[in-house]
Amino acid sequence: MTTTAQPLDRRRKKAGAAGAAADRARTAVTDIDHQLETIDSLSEQHRQALRRAADETARLKQALKAAGKRRAELVKERKKAVAKAEKARDRARSAETRYDKEVLAALIQREKERDRSSGSPATASPATASPATASPASGSPADDGVRESTSRAVADPPPERELPTKTTARRTAARRTAART
């Protein structure tokens, strides 16, 4: 080999090595570019997913708020319905109490009329003194039910001759028993 060939070979080797290094560097750059593109693509996908999640979060918060509002309305409506039901129950009890008082007043009035019409309680016969044979003053079906319960309360006739005070006490007890049932 000649002396001039040696520097050429060295330069060729250096140029080849530099070219190979440049190719490797270009390949490295291309690989990095691909990685950057992949990262950019993934970042965009993640941003979109985050936006969707934020939208879903907002929608769910809104749904929770609407459900809370509806629940509050229903609680308020329930309180009103309970109060209304209680008032209706009270009115029904009150009407029943008034009805009971009216029935008792009618029974007492009939008993008084029967007692006055028969004269004195000592001379009254057991059949006339019995509330079961009395004619109703109002004639309503409700009075018939009261008359039946009164007749059950005094189903046994009193003894032949009782003192007038015992007869009156027995009638009073019968009326009170009928009023309780």
Helices and strands as residue ranges (DSSP letters): H 5-117, H 126-129, G 131-133, H 141-153, H 164-180
